[in-house]
């Protein structure tokens, strides 16, 4: 447990925010990152996302809090997170990337931290905004999204030892890979469903004839 939750591992959250290039380099080459901490960060963001949909002021919240399902949010965000990591790993394996799947999972998890940092004050501020002041909420959330996107860009570029242009191309291809994985998963699901229906029909026919 100490290996994954040591003080040094937690310290790298601050390093990622203040000096991301060096922090991601050390995560890749000196094993300073922690996948469990990255997954916990994703989980905390899931909670923040759910709380944002439930607790945000009515001025900015277009979601009916009664329809919010925290478990669905948790599953959806983790699926997107894993799709991104697997998609990026599959693409970078073909483009001479140096990063391992664990490195991609770690830097992506750590890069989500700004979304947590900005979502909490955004929820608080949203409850005191007037009808024409929702722009302040949007600025805070937009800043968190931009900060996270920048950290992901730096993280992917660092762990794979890519140039900026190659990183941008890789991220675009990662999105394509994510869509392809979803398509193949749906195709496999439909195929398995058809096989199940076929065998169910055969079984029913045998029972009726017997």
Secondary structure, DSSP 8 states (H G I E B T S, - for coil): -HHHH-HHHHHHHHHHHH-HHHHHHHHHHS----HHHHHHHHHHHHHHHHHHHHHS-TTT--S-GGG--HHHHHHHHHHHHHHHHHHHHHHHHHTT----HHHHHHHHHHHTHHHHHHHHHHHHHHTS--TT-HHHHHHHHHHHHHHHHHHHHHHHHHHHT--HHHHHHHHHHHHHHHHHHHHHHHHHHHHHHHHHHHHHHHHHHHHHH-
